[in-house]
Amino acid sequence: MLAKLIEFSLRQRIMVILCAMGLLVFGGYSFLTIPIDAFPDISSTQVKLVIKAPGMAPEEVENRVIRPLELELLGLQGEKSLRSISKYAIADITLDFEDDVDIYRARNMVNERIMGVLDDLPSGVSVTLGPIVSPLSDMFMFTLDGDMPEIKKREIMDFTIRPALRSIRGVADVNPMGGYAKAIAVVPDFNDMARLGVSISDLQQVLKENLKNDGAGKVDRSGETFLVKIQSASLDEDSIKNITIPTKNGYLRLGDFCNVVPSYRTRLGFLTKDGVGEAVGGLVLSVKGSNSKETIQKIYQKFEELKQVLPKELKINVYYDRSELTQKAVDTVSKTLIEAIVLIVITLFLFLGDLRAAIAVSVILPLALSVAFILMKDYGITANLMSLGGLAIAIGILVDSAVVMVENAFERLSANKTLTKLHLIYRACAEIAVSVFSGILIIIIFFVPILTLEGLEGKMFRPLAQSIVFALLGSLILAMTVIPVVSSLVLKAKDHHETLLVRLIHKVYDPALSFCLKHSKSVFVGAFVFLIASFSLFPYIGKSFMPTLDEGDLVLTIETTPAISIDQAKDLMLRIEKQIRTIPEVKSAVGRTGSDELGLDLSGFNQTDIFVAFKPKKEWSVKTKEELIEKIRVALKDFRGISFTYTQPIDMRVSEMLTGVRGDLAIKIFGDNIDTLNNLSSQIVRLIEGVRGSSQVFTALNKGVNYLYVTPYKGVMANVGITTEEFSKFMKSSLEGIVVDYIPQGVARIPVIIRQNSLIAKDITMLKSLEMSSEKDIPVPISSIAEIKEVDGPVTIYRENARRYSVIRSNVENRDLGSFVKEVQDKIQKEIKLPSGYYITYGGQFENQQRANARLSTVIPLSIVVIFFILFFTFKSIPLSLLILLNIPFAVTGGLISLYFSGEYISVPASVGFIALFGIAVLNGVVMVGYFKELISQGHSIDEAVEKGAKRRLRPVLMTACIAALGLIPMLLSDGVGSEVQKPLAVVVLGGLVTSSMLTLLILPPMFRVIAKKITL
């Protein structure tokens, strides 16, 4: 069949060339139009519910809101986990679904369930579905700078910039941050209200009735229809003052006993910049699966359009643009790809000594890459660090089939002058077509285990394997069609002399081969000892999930005492930012404290993320980012009692997506009692801090928030005629405020709030001395009708699958993750005694590593079994099939040695390197053994076939190994974005190619001779 395909291609050369040119054009078009991103979309199918419960403490939010919702949401089809976080006035619920569940179906199921419980939730509580976003959605952040009041900047942000950006295709939402959200406050005089007999409920009802217009219907006149609109809405401060309300003294204006003043909504967070002061900004979130680079370009275009309507003194300054990271990642891989292609072409020329032959082989590269880009676009795979990295890895393998084909044709043309060139090309390609087909098919099968990976590692590395498989499939088809045609057109039938490089190699190889054939037993023993010694290094090589990708920017996560006030938090963050800005390499530092407006990032005033942007590396006084982080650590050493964690924007979000927390290792303790959970967490933190390699060990102890418990004396309240509901409204209006309704002002919707003097929220004494009116028109001090006491309470309540939990997180430095976690687990098991009903789970990057190892340890052996059967059907011999598979352990030895001496860890990228290595090693074995069999079938003796075949196949074996190795050298030497993932892979393949090539060239021939003499070929 393969021979017929080659024959057909050679008979239809013009058609094959035209098809190849069409493929090149279509591939180029696909390359130019394929979506570009920094990393693959690694998000799971996830639905987030954002819950706002104004004024509620965490335990009230948990008991009255979260638990009823959990009961409804547990057990949805395809649901993997349900997590919730309850804080003051805000909460969220995150539901993770299986990857095969469609996001819109998942959202629909969640929406249907919550509709049945909304009526049972307390009034004033809102539950909304979060936008369809992923951990990579935080793609663009900016601030509004200029000489303008913060409240005005926030109004422009909310009602001009945000709606404009949300209209862009690919934008999920725009999260406003910082500043003051404008409101109109109705500030009543409660003494006057008591005298007039007006309650908070009366005031609330009157305002609600007078803040909206209404319609009355239609009326006709002389054949025309008029729509009747009742203009009853009070839309500004003056008109609100003139609203009338019935009192004991008749109807009065609200302005007679209330002040109506411009104000702002209760703040749950703020934004600071460069230690100078507060700022107003926005975070643009991309829709899951959208083309972020294209979307960011449209954002810049929209900013240019907005310049016409924004005040001239207002400037938009961008401090995080992920398209810069995307471009850097793509540039890194593109540079590696181009350098690899150049090195491969040079290597081909050095080995073949003929420019025409080098061109004939090189033709396969652009065509195979075209196939890959066409299929990537068809399958919806973006051009990112991993998919393009896969092509960089494949470059060296893609030419293997063409190398063997062209090299054999090249040799035939120089040795035979009797047959026509076309016939010689046909015979040369046909005689090795089966070996080439089997070898490439085997390489493809070796990449199947990567396609079966699950979770984060699957989403991260599957595009890499897919792009490699696409390119290899292309190279396989092209090797049987285009390469014979190009060879027939380009190569010449002339005498061929080996190049200087090949002659020098033969001077070393020929004596070495003779020695191995004469002293085969000694060679076999030495090889076995080498194998054992190499595998003994395995326990001494560290294990890790994946190297941390350097995103360029830094996120400094800060946690302070839970009881800190907003003013203290702001002052502290400004001082920290100012200290960070003293470092010359820092370009900007923007801190986000507390919760955002959309409720996607639940934090308190004690939690801050400072986004630190650096100047270009050429302006640094240090060599590495680690040294720069150390400079920041030193600069902040005087800030005592504060937890600092150093992470990166995408890395931070990925960690949160996986386990709900950030860190290499996340330990969760499940139980019911908050104090017990706090105690166990403290014990584990002390234990982990004593383990070598631990860094930034932290647990957020669920205590330290100052609560003011106000417990009404219900009997006393009944005597003075005050209801519990009225008391609650009075207290809420004193602090949080009661939102009555929204009124339009231009493009803005402004809330009208009943709120007492804003100074009350800053003075407990003033709060305790408040008086409220009773039905008997007597001002009653609240301290006389309620007990007021200060207590210590929880900051946040974490729940997962309807159980409370506490979490301890730790990063790992200067040690592999696997051994670190093993030591931590052993110590916890020995030293921590868990009460009945409490249990511990381990998550974070460690969880991904365990899952990846388990999957690969199952699938790789199965792949080897499948490959054994392919080899068996190719060679019809079990001993020869096993002989070729012997290349695999010898390839592993080189990978292990190179990992050990380079200091790299066994990680998922290193595992990918081993898989690529297996394929190359087996391909070389197939080519060598296949040629031995060919020579024996031609009448050569076994000894002659082995010696002649090994020398004849020296060049193609070394060419495939050197081309694969040189294709990876740029990857090994690269230091751009994403090089951290590429280096372990390159180290494994380069080391393994050395040992597997030595086996193929020196040990395989004498082993084949021994086997061939004992079996019938």
Summary of the structure (lengths in Angstrom):
residues: 1017
radius of gyration: 35.9
end to end distance: 22.9
largest distance: 124.3
contacts: 3617
relative contact order: 0.12
helix: 55%
strand: 20%
